[in-house]
């Protein structure tokens, strides 16, 4: 019984190793979207991670035929497989996508065992295609000439910036056919593939003119650049008429006024008024304090005198004065004198 069980286990093990790779999503179509200039992965893998992959092939539909992608020159140097890192991962990476990469692909492992991938590639369609954009810049500064794709992730296969000079357009980016533009032009945002705007530094009046953002004969934008002086000069015309006996012509004097930054006169006036008011307020406060101090001193003096008088009135000593009134009687007659008493007040000063 044990021997039979062992044989059964060995048979199942051998059957498992002999099973080929059955791809996921067999005979189904997967839709993948990519952008020109970018990379994309076409998915394909074995449904059973433990299965053994014999051979597999990627095909591209061209016309009514299926052609192996590794045998087509247009994919040279742009294909990467993942089976070396993971044997059951049969996905295919295509880099630097192009519009002609769009179409149907097929991942096949065994006869009649395959999966389809429908690859759609979005290219660069200019936002202002075949239109003229007007841009104004200033001498000595920088300017950006706008140009971009509707899909910012799409990088065009070809991009040129041209400048119209001597009755023809001459390339200024990426190749500089005009010496004046060397080291002054670059892409405005190289991190965004679909932003094709051109940055020009150190503008001069010679940069004024017509430019062209060229992607293809069907995709291009015209940019008209106006360059103005950075600091405008204001001119005032003064006309003086000569006396009639000298000449009848008029002489025009041109005065160039360069704007200068001066502090307005009214600021100084307001500052003077503020200081004057502040000084008068301070003077009034000092006078008020002096008068208040003087009145307080006077009140204190009068109060002390009044208090002193009240104290003097309180300190009174009364003395008794006795008046004896006698009648003129004979010496032999004796009588009691009538006594009269008066009180007199005596002020005693301390």
For each residue, the residues with C-beta under 8 A, 3 or more apart:
1: 4 5
2: 5 6
3: 6 7
4: 1 7 8
5: 1 2 8 9
6: 2 3 9 10
7: 3 4 10 11
8: 4 5 11 12
9: 5 6 12 13
10: 6 7 13 14
11: 7 8 14 15
12: 8 9 15 16
13: 9 10 16 17
14: 10 11 17 18
15: 11 12 18 19
16: 12 13 19 50
17: 13 14 52
18: 14 15 52
19: 15 16 22 48 51 52
20: 51 52 53 54 109 110 113
21: 46 47 48 51 52 53 54 56 88 90 109 110 113
22: 19 26 46 47 48 51 109 110 113
23: 26 44 45 46 47 90 107 109 113 114 115
24: 44 45 46 47 115
25: 28 30 115
26: 22 23 47 113 114 115
27: 114 115 116
28: 25 115 116
29: 115 116 117 118
30: 25 43 115 116 117 118
31: 117 118 120
32: 40 41 42 43 117 118 119 120
33: 119 120 121 122
34: 38 39 40 94 97 101 119 120 121 122
35: 38 97 121 122 123 151 153 154 155 193
36: 97 98 99 121 122 123 124 154 155 156 157
37: 96 97 154 155 156 157 193
38: 34 35 97 153 154 155 193
39: 34 93 94 95 96 97
40: 32 34 93 94 97 119
41: 32 91 92 93 94
42: 32 58 91 92 93 94 105 107 117 119
43: 30 32 91 117
44: 23 24 56 58 90 91 92 107 115 117
45: 23 24 88 89 90 91
46: 21 22 23 24 49 51 53 88 90 109
47: 21 22 23 24 26 51
48: 19 21 22 51 88
49: 46 88
50: 16
51: 19 20 21 22 46 47 48 88
52: 17 18 19 20 21
53: 20 21 46 56 83 87 88 90 109
54: 20 21 109 110
55: 109
56: 21 44 53 83 90 107 108 109
57: 68 107 108
58: 42 44 68 69 70 92 105 106 107
59: 66 67 68 69 105 106 108
60: 66 67 68 69 72 103 104 105
61: 65 66 67 103 104 105 106
62: 65 66 67 72 103
63:
64:
65: 61 62
66: 59 60 61 62 106
67: 59 60 61 62 71 72
68: 57 58 59 60 71 72
69: 58 59 60 72 75 79 92 105
70: 58 75 79
71: 67 68
72: 60 62 67 68 69 75
73: 76
74: 98 100 101
75: 69 70 72 78 79 94
76: 73
77:
78: 75 94 95 96
79: 69 70 75 92 93 94 95
80: 92 93 95
81: 84 90 91 92 93
82: 85 86 89 90 91 93
83: 53 56 86 87 88 89 90
84: 81
85: 82 89
86: 82 83 89
87: 53 83
88: 21 45 46 48 49 51 53 83
89: 45 82 83 85 86
90: 21 23 44 45 46 53 56 81 82 83 107 109
91: 41 42 43 44 45 81 82
92: 41 42 44 58 69 79 80 81 105 107
93: 39 40 41 42 79 80 81 82
94: 34 39 40 41 42 75 78 79 97 101 119
95: 39 78 79 80
96: 37 39 78
97: 34 35 36 37 38 39 40 94 101 121
98: 36 74 101 121 157
99: 36 102 121 123 157
100: 74
101: 34 74 94 97 98 119 121
102: 99 119 120 121
103: 60 61 62 118 119
104: 60 61 116 117 118 119
105: 42 58 59 60 61 69 92 116 117 118 119
106: 58 59 61 66 114 115 116 117
107: 23 42 44 56 57 58 90 92 114 115 117
108: 56 57 59 111 113 114
109: 20 21 22 23 46 53 54 55 56 90 113 114
110: 20 21 22 54 113
111: 108
112:
113: 20 21 22 23 26 108 109 110
114: 23 26 27 106 107 108 109
115: 23 24 25 26 27 28 29 30 44 106 107
116: 27 28 29 30 104 105 106
117: 29 30 31 32 42 43 44 104 105 106 107
118: 29 30 31 32 103 104 105
119: 32 33 34 40 42 94 101 102 103 104 105
120: 31 32 33 34 102
121: 33 34 35 36 97 98 99 101 102
122: 33 34 35 36 151 153 154
123: 35 36 99 151 154 156 157
124: 36 149 150 151 154 155 156 194 196 215 219
125: 129 149 150 151 219
126: 129 147 148 149 150 213 215 219 220 221
127: 148 149 150
128: 131 133 146 147 221
129: 125 126 218 219 220 221
130: 220 221 222
131: 128 221 222
132: 221 222 223 224
133: 128 145 146 221 222 223 224
134: 223 224 226
135: 143 144 145 146 223 224 225 226
136: 225 226 227 228
137: 141 142 143 200 203 207 225 226 227 228
138: 141 203 227 228 229 230
139: 203 204 205 227 228 229 230
140: 202 203 230
141: 137 138 203 230
142: 137 199 200 201 202 203
143: 135 137 199 200 203 225
144: 135 188 197 198 199 200
145: 133 135 161 197 198 200 211 213 223 225
146: 128 133 135 197 221 223
147: 126 128 161 196 197 198 213 221 223
148: 126 127 152 194 195 196 197
149: 124 125 126 127 152 154 156 193 194 195 196
150: 124 125 126 127 194
151: 35 122 123 124 125 154 194
152: 148 149 192 193 194 195
153: 35 38 122 193 194
154: 35 36 37 38 122 123 124 149 151 193 194
155: 35 36 37 38 124 193 194
156: 36 37 123 124 149 159 196 215 216 219
157: 36 37 98 99 123
158: 214 215 216
159: 156 174 196 213 214 215
160: 171 173 174 212 213 214
161: 145 147 171 172 173 185 198 211 212 213 214
162: 169 170 171 172 211 212 214
163: 169 170 172 178 181 209 210 211 212
164: 168 169 170 209 210 211 212
165: 168 169 170 178 209
166: 170
167:
168: 164 165
169: 162 163 164 165 212
170: 162 163 164 165 166 177 178
171: 160 161 162 174 175 176 177
172: 161 162 163 176 177 178 181 185
173: 160 161 176 181 185 186 187 198
174: 159 160 171
175: 171
176: 171 172 173 179 181 182 185
177: 170 171 172
178: 163 165 170 172 181
179: 176 182
180: 184 206 207
181: 163 172 173 176 178 184 185 200
182: 176 179
183:
184: 180 181 200 201 202
185: 161 172 173 176 181 198 199 200 201
186: 173 190 198 199
187: 173 190 195 196 197 198 199
188: 144 195 197 198 199
189: 192 195 197
190: 186 187
191:
192: 152 189 195
193: 35 37 38 149 152 153 154 155
194: 124 148 149 150 151 152 153 154 155
195: 148 149 152 187 188 189 192
196: 124 147 148 149 156 159 187 213 215
197: 144 145 146 147 148 187 188 189
198: 144 145 147 161 173 185 186 187 188 211 213
199: 142 143 144 185 186 187 188
200: 137 142 143 144 145 181 184 185 203 207
201: 142 184 185
202: 140 142 184
203: 137 138 139 140 141 142 143 200 207 227
204: 139 207 227
205: 139 208 227
206: 180
207: 137 180 200 203 204 225 227
208: 205 225 226 227
209: 163 164 165 224 225
210: 163 164 222 223 224 225
211: 145 161 162 163 164 198 222 223 224 225
212: 160 161 162 163 164 169 220 221 222 223
213: 126 145 147 159 160 161 196 198 220 221 223
214: 158 159 160 161 162 219 220
215: 124 126 156 158 159 196 219 220
216: 156 158 219 220
217: 220
218: 129
219: 124 125 126 129 156 214 215 216
220: 126 129 130 212 213 214 215 216 217
221: 126 128 129 130 131 132 133 146 147 212 213
222: 130 131 132 133 210 211 212
223: 132 133 134 135 145 146 147 210 211 212 213
224: 132 133 134 135 209 210 211
225: 135 136 137 143 145 207 208 209 210 211
226: 134 135 136 137 208
227: 136 137 138 139 203 204 205 207 208
228: 136 137 138 139 232
229: 138 139 232 233
230: 138 139 140 141
231: 258 259
232: 228 229
233: 229 256 257 258
234: 256 257 259
235: 254 255 256 257
236: 254 255 257
237: 252 253 254
238: 252 253 255
239: 250 251 252 253
240: 250 251 253
241: 250
242: 246 247 248 249 250 251
243: 246 247
244: 248
245:
246: 242 243
247: 242 243
248: 242 244
249: 242
250: 239 240 241 242
251: 239 240 242
252: 237 238 239
253: 237 238 239 240
254: 235 236 237
255: 235 236 238
256: 233 234 235
257: 233 234 235 236
258: 231 233
259: 231 234
260:
261:
262:
263: 267 268
264: 267
265: 268 269
266: 269 270
267: 263 264 270 271
268: 263 265 271 272
269: 265 266 272 273
270: 266 267 273 274
271: 267 268 274 275
272: 268 269 275 276
273: 269 270 276 277
274: 270 271 277 278
275: 271 272 278 279
276: 272 273 279 280
277: 273 274 280 281
278: 274 275 281 282
279: 275 276 282 283
280: 276 277 283 284
281: 277 278 284 285
282: 278 279 285 286
283: 279 280 286 287
284: 280 281 287 288
285: 281 282 288 289
286: 282 283 289 290
287: 283 284 290 291
288: 284 285 291 292
289: 285 286 292 293
290: 286 287 293 294
291: 287 288 294 295
292: 288 289 295 296
293: 289 290 296 297
294: 290 291 297 298
295: 291 292 298 299
296: 292 293 299 300
297: 293 294 300 301
298: 294 295 301 302
299: 295 296 302 303
300: 296 297 303 304
301: 297 298 304 305
302: 298 299 305 306
303: 299 300 306 307
304: 300 301 307 308
305: 301 302 308 309
306: 302 303 309 310
307: 303 304 310 311
308: 304 305 311 312
309: 305 306 312 313
310: 306 307 313 314
311: 307 308 314 315
312: 308 309 315 347 349
313: 309 310 316
314: 310 311
315: 311 312 347 348 349 350
316: 313 345 346 347 348
317: 345 346 348
318: 343 344 345 346
319: 343 344 346
320: 341 342 343
321: 341 342 343 344
322: 339 340 341
323: 339 340 341 342
324: 337 338 339 340
325: 337 338 339 340
326: 337
327: 335
328:
329: 333 335
330: 333
331:
332:
333: 329 330
334:
335: 327 329
336:
337: 324 325 326
338: 324 325
339: 322 323 324 325
340: 322 323 324 325
341: 320 321 322 323
342: 320 321 323
343: 318 319 320 321
344: 318 319 321
345: 316 317 318
346: 316 317 318 319
347: 312 315 316
348: 315 316 317
349: 312 315
350: 315
